[in-house]
Amino acid sequence: MEVEEEHELSSMNEFKDKWMDRQTTMMKDWQAQVQAERALWDTKDKIVAERCLVRQREAQVLLKLQAVSAARQHLAKLVPNAVADVKESAFADKHAMAINRLFLPQLLLGVQQQVETHLVAERQVDGLFAGCVRAESSARASAYAEQREHQRKLERQRFEERQTRQGKIRILMDGGDGEQISVGPIQISTQDSVDDVQDRVYKWLGENKPELAAAWPQGVQLCLEGELVQTTLSIFEAKAGQISMVPKPEPPAEEEEEEEEEE
């Protein structure tokens, strides 16, 4: 047993020594690789810096070339431009002076007058056109309003005639100032006599238009197109605006009745 334990211990020590040697070797290899990478990185930085310097020198040379080219172009036109600027005042041209001092002002004045005339004519045409458009628009609006009012009037007439067929009549009467006013609707029946209908109309006036009823204390008489109503059925057949009423005439005085009785 002791021999086996000693053998195991020696094997473990041997493995430990080999493992340590291997780790030491790997560490040395890693450090060597790191040093190599650092050398490569430094070489790369040096090359990049050199390239940047080359680019900067190239850019400076290019700027200098551009400046030289711009200077050449400017200097090439400097003398002709200076002579052209001085030529008009120092070496005046008679034809150019005549054109600038006489012809061009007259031409511009004529153009200005033509433009003003054109603007005036354009404003006049616009005013005439706008007036025509407004007049046409107003005429159309007026015609449309008249047509709409006529349509409403027809609808009111048809509605009134339907109500008349159902016994709900509207009656025209004198409002006192010469104007015709419409009263109603007043419900009547075909079973009523003409007198019953007139009494019902007068009762309705007393309940709804007491001031009108007070003006006609004797009662009312119904008319169709200005003629006294003869039958109740004729009222149901009336058109819109044909039914009207007038005050019932006052009865004869009592004295006249007594004289007639004595005779």
C-alpha positions as CSV (number, residue, x, y, z in Angstrom):
1,M,0.0,0.0,0.0
2,E,2.7,2.4,0.9
3,V,4.4,1.7,-2.4
4,E,1.2,2.5,-4.3
5,E,0.7,5.7,-2.4
6,E,4.2,6.8,-3.2
7,H,3.7,6.0,-6.8
8,E,0.5,8.0,-6.9
9,L,2.2,11.0,-5.2
10,S,5.1,10.8,-7.6
11,S,2.6,10.7,-10.6
12,M,0.7,13.6,-9.3
13,N,3.8,15.7,-8.8
14,E,5.0,14.8,-12.2
15,F,1.6,15.8,-13.8
16,K,1.7,19.0,-11.7
17,D,5.2,19.8,-13.0
18,K,4.2,19.1,-16.6
19,W,1.1,21.3,-16.2
20,M,3.0,24.2,-14.8
21,D,5.6,23.9,-17.6
22,R,2.8,23.9,-20.2
23,Q,1.2,27.0,-18.6
24,T,4.5,28.7,-18.5
25,T,5.1,27.9,-22.2
26,M,1.6,29.1,-23.1
27,M,2.1,32.3,-21.2
28,K,5.3,33.0,-23.0
29,D,3.7,32.3,-26.4
30,W,0.8,34.6,-25.5
31,Q,3.1,37.4,-24.5
32,A,5.1,36.9,-27.7
33,Q,1.9,37.1,-29.7
34,V,0.8,40.3,-27.8
35,Q,4.2,41.9,-28.5
36,A,3.8,40.9,-32.2
37,E,0.3,42.5,-32.4
38,R,1.6,45.6,-30.7
39,A,4.4,45.9,-33.2
40,L,1.9,45.4,-36.0
41,W,-0.4,48.1,-34.5
42,D,2.5,50.5,-34.1
43,T,3.5,49.9,-37.7
44,K,-0.1,50.5,-38.8
45,D,-0.4,53.8,-36.9
46,K,2.9,54.9,-38.4
47,I,1.8,54.1,-41.9
48,V,-1.6,55.9,-41.3
49,A,0.1,58.9,-39.9
50,E,2.4,59.0,-42.9
51,R,-0.5,58.7,-45.3
52,C,-2.4,61.5,-43.5
53,L,0.7,63.8,-43.9
54,V,0.8,62.9,-47.6
55,R,-2.9,63.7,-48.0
56,Q,-2.5,67.0,-46.2
57,R,0.4,68.0,-48.4
58,E,-1.6,67.0,-51.5
59,A,-4.6,69.0,-50.3
60,Q,-2.3,72.0,-49.7
61,V,-0.8,71.7,-53.1
62,L,-4.3,71.4,-54.7
63,L,-5.4,74.6,-52.9
64,K,-2.3,76.4,-54.1
65,L,-3.0,75.3,-57.6
66,Q,-6.6,76.4,-57.4
67,A,-5.5,79.8,-56.0
68,V,-3.0,80.2,-58.8
69,S,-5.7,79.3,-61.4
70,A,-8.2,81.8,-59.8
71,A,-5.5,84.5,-59.7
72,R,-4.6,83.9,-63.3
73,Q,-8.3,84.2,-64.4
74,H,-8.8,87.3,-62.3
75,L,-5.7,89.0,-63.5
76,A,-6.4,88.0,-67.1
77,K,-9.8,90.0,-66.9
78,L,-8.5,92.7,-64.6
79,V,-7.1,95.0,-67.3
80,P,-10.0,94.6,-69.8
81,N,-12.6,95.2,-67.1
82,A,-10.7,98.3,-65.9
83,V,-10.5,99.6,-69.4
84,A,-14.2,98.9,-70.0
85,D,-15.2,100.7,-66.8
86,V,-13.2,103.7,-67.6
87,K,-14.0,103.7,-71.4
88,E,-17.5,105.0,-71.1
89,S,-16.5,108.0,-69.0
90,A,-13.1,108.7,-70.5
91,F,-13.7,107.7,-74.1
92,A,-17.4,108.5,-74.6
93,D,-19.2,107.0,-77.7
94,K,-21.5,109.5,-79.4
95,H,-23.9,106.9,-80.6
96,A,-24.1,105.2,-77.2
97,M,-24.6,108.6,-75.5
98,A,-27.4,109.4,-77.9
99,I,-29.1,106.1,-77.4
100,N,-28.7,106.3,-73.6
101,R,-29.8,109.9,-73.2
102,L,-32.4,110.3,-75.9
103,F,-33.7,107.0,-77.4
104,L,-33.9,104.9,-74.3
105,P,-35.8,107.4,-72.1
106,Q,-38.3,108.0,-74.9
107,L,-38.7,104.3,-75.5
108,L,-39.2,103.6,-71.7
109,L,-41.7,106.5,-71.6
110,G,-43.7,105.0,-74.5
111,V,-43.6,101.6,-72.9
112,Q,-44.9,103.0,-69.7
113,Q,-47.7,104.8,-71.4
114,Q,-48.6,101.6,-73.3
115,V,-48.6,99.7,-70.0
116,E,-50.8,102.3,-68.3
117,T,-53.2,102.3,-71.2
118,H,-53.4,98.5,-71.2
119,L,-54.0,98.5,-67.4
120,V,-56.8,101.1,-67.8
121,A,-58.4,99.1,-70.6
122,E,-58.1,95.9,-68.6
123,R,-59.7,97.5,-65.5
124,Q,-62.6,98.8,-67.7
125,V,-63.1,95.4,-69.2
126,D,-63.0,93.7,-65.8
127,G,-65.5,96.2,-64.5
128,L,-67.9,95.6,-67.4
129,F,-67.5,91.9,-67.1
130,A,-67.9,91.9,-63.3
131,G,-71.1,94.1,-63.7
132,C,-72.5,91.7,-66.3
133,V,-71.7,88.7,-64.0
134,R,-73.3,90.4,-61.0
135,A,-76.4,91.4,-63.0
136,E,-76.7,87.9,-64.4
137,S,-76.2,86.4,-61.0
138,S,-78.7,88.8,-59.4
139,A,-81.2,87.9,-62.2
140,R,-80.7,84.2,-61.6
141,A,-81.0,84.6,-57.8
142,S,-84.2,86.7,-58.3
143,A,-85.7,84.2,-60.7
144,Y,-84.8,81.3,-58.4
145,A,-86.4,83.1,-55.4
146,E,-89.5,83.8,-57.5
147,Q,-89.7,80.2,-58.6
148,R,-89.2,79.0,-55.1
149,E,-91.8,81.3,-53.7
150,H,-94.2,80.2,-56.5
151,Q,-93.5,76.6,-55.6
152,R,-94.2,77.3,-52.0
153,K,-97.4,79.0,-52.9
154,L,-98.5,76.0,-54.9
155,E,-97.6,73.7,-52.1
156,R,-99.6,75.8,-49.6
157,Q,-102.5,75.8,-52.0
158,R,-102.4,72.0,-52.5
159,F,-102.1,71.6,-48.7
160,E,-105.0,73.9,-48.1
161,E,-107.1,72.1,-50.7
162,R,-106.3,68.7,-49.1
163,Q,-107.4,70.2,-45.7
164,T,-110.5,71.6,-47.3
165,R,-111.4,68.1,-48.5
166,Q,-111.0,66.9,-45.0
167,G,-113.3,69.6,-43.6
168,K,-110.5,71.9,-42.3
169,I,-111.2,75.1,-44.1
170,R,-109.3,78.4,-44.3
171,I,-111.4,81.5,-44.9
172,L,-110.3,84.9,-46.3
173,M,-111.7,88.0,-44.7
174,D,-111.2,91.8,-44.7
175,G,-108.6,92.7,-42.1
176,G,-109.9,96.3,-41.8
177,D,-107.0,98.0,-43.7
178,G,-108.0,96.7,-47.2
179,E,-105.9,93.6,-47.0
180,Q,-107.2,90.0,-47.0
181,I,-106.2,87.8,-44.1
182,S,-106.6,84.1,-43.8
183,V,-108.2,82.6,-40.6
184,G,-108.4,78.9,-39.7
185,P,-108.3,76.0,-40.1
186,I,-111.8,75.6,-38.9
187,Q,-113.2,72.0,-38.7
188,I,-116.6,71.5,-40.4
189,S,-118.7,68.5,-41.4
190,T,-120.7,67.6,-44.5
191,Q,-123.6,66.9,-42.1
192,D,-123.8,70.5,-41.1
193,S,-126.1,73.0,-42.8
194,V,-124.8,76.3,-44.2
195,D,-126.2,78.1,-41.1
196,D,-124.5,75.6,-38.8
197,V,-121.2,76.1,-40.6
198,Q,-121.5,79.9,-40.4
199,D,-122.3,79.7,-36.7
200,R,-119.3,77.4,-36.1
201,V,-117.1,79.8,-38.0
202,Y,-118.3,82.8,-36.0
203,K,-117.8,80.8,-32.7
204,W,-114.2,80.0,-33.8
205,L,-113.7,83.7,-34.4
206,G,-115.0,84.6,-31.0
207,E,-112.5,82.1,-29.4
208,N,-109.4,82.8,-31.5
209,K,-110.0,86.2,-33.1
210,P,-112.2,88.1,-30.6
211,E,-111.3,91.5,-32.1
212,L,-112.5,90.4,-35.5
213,A,-115.7,88.8,-34.1
214,A,-116.4,92.0,-32.2
215,A,-116.3,94.0,-35.4
216,W,-119.0,91.7,-36.9
217,P,-121.5,91.3,-34.0
218,Q,-124.3,90.0,-36.3
219,G,-122.4,87.0,-37.5
220,V,-120.8,86.0,-40.8
221,Q,-121.8,84.8,-44.2
222,L,-119.6,82.4,-46.2
223,C,-119.0,83.1,-49.9
224,L,-117.4,81.2,-52.8
225,E,-115.7,83.4,-55.3
226,G,-117.8,86.3,-54.1
227,E,-121.2,84.4,-54.2
228,L,-123.0,83.3,-51.0
229,V,-122.6,79.6,-50.2
230,Q,-125.7,77.6,-51.0
231,T,-124.7,74.1,-49.9
232,T,-122.1,72.7,-47.5
233,L,-120.8,70.3,-50.1
234,S,-119.7,73.2,-52.3
235,I,-117.4,74.3,-49.6
236,F,-115.5,70.9,-49.7
237,E,-115.1,71.3,-53.4
238,A,-113.7,74.8,-53.2
239,K,-110.1,75.6,-54.3
240,A,-107.6,77.4,-52.2
241,G,-108.4,81.1,-51.7
242,Q,-112.0,80.8,-53.0
243,I,-113.7,80.7,-49.5
244,S,-114.3,84.1,-48.0
245,M,-116.7,85.6,-45.5
246,V,-118.5,88.9,-45.1
247,P,-120.4,90.3,-42.1
248,K,-124.0,89.3,-41.9
249,P,-126.3,92.3,-42.6
250,E,-128.1,93.9,-39.7
251,P,-131.8,93.0,-39.2
252,P,-134.3,95.7,-39.9
253,A,-135.1,98.1,-37.1
254,E,-138.0,97.3,-34.7
255,E,-140.0,100.4,-35.8
256,E,-140.0,99.3,-39.4
257,E,-141.2,95.9,-38.3
258,E,-144.1,97.4,-36.3
259,E,-145.2,99.5,-39.3
260,E,-145.1,96.5,-41.5
261,E,-147.2,94.6,-38.9
262,E,-149.8,97.4,-38.7
263,E,-150.1,97.6,-42.5
